[in-house]
Amino acid sequence: MKLIIGFGNPGNKYNFTRHNFGFLALDFYAKIHKLDWLEKPRWNAIVAKDEEHDFLLVKPQTFYNNQGVCVKAICAFYKVPPQDILVLCDDFNLPFGKLRFRERGSAGGNNGLKSVIAHLGEDFPRLRLGSGNDQLRSRIGDVDFVLSKFTDAEREQLPNILREIANFMSEY
């Protein structure tokens, strides 16, 4: 079994924020594959099992900077090595909608990745989801930017981007 971890912050106030792009991608995938979400308090997570592709979708319910706590607990329980997880995280250094896959690597400034690396090391695959919007980011700063909602123009593009991410996940 593989684990697909989507990064985000718990709570409705973070829905459709850039930092919750990973949650949004998993929600989209779960909807098109008719998967049900289950709360797993022992891991601080919400999970959905995809039997067809033999993976578990995971939305950590720790805040973004502590995603590694949840990821480590689930990996330990299922005895999944880091190479068999896929992390979906936002990246404001990539243009909105651009996807970048890497088998391993550094955090590149992403605090959620820093947390997972602190718990598991750098040897896990990750798909960075471009959330960049340089005009908005320069006006409001990085912290407010990652917690900002997608613009109307970006929201119009989301279905196509989420479809592309779901296709990547199905082939992973």
C-alpha positions, 0 to 999 in steps of 0.5 A: 500500500502507498500513502498519498498525503495532502498538506493543509490546515484543519478547519473550514476557514482554510478551505480554498486557501493556497496552503490547503491545495493538497487537501483540495486535490485529495477531496477532488480525487475522493469525490470522482472515485466515490471514496468516503473520508474517515476520522482517525484521531489516533493519527490526527488525520482524516483518511480515505482508502482507494482499494482499486489503486491500493493507496490511502489518502491522508489529510493530516489534522495537525497544522501545516508546520507539523504535518510530519507528526501525522505522516510519521505515525501513519507510516509507522502503523502501516509499515510504509517506507518513505519511498512509498508515500507521495506528498502533495504540497503547495509551492508559491515559487511555482506559477499557479497551476504548474506541477513539479514532481521529485523523488526526493529533495529538500524542503525548499522553504516549505514548512510542511516539508521541513516537518516531514523531513525532520521525521522521515528524512528527504527520501520521499516523493513529492508533487509540488502544486504551483500556487504562485501569484507574484502580484498578490504575493508582493502586495500582502507578503508570504505568510498572508499569501499562503493563507489567502484564498484563490482568486476568482480567475484561479478558481476557474482554472482549478477543475482542470488542474485538479483533474491533472493531479488526480490523473497523476495520482491514479498513475502513481 
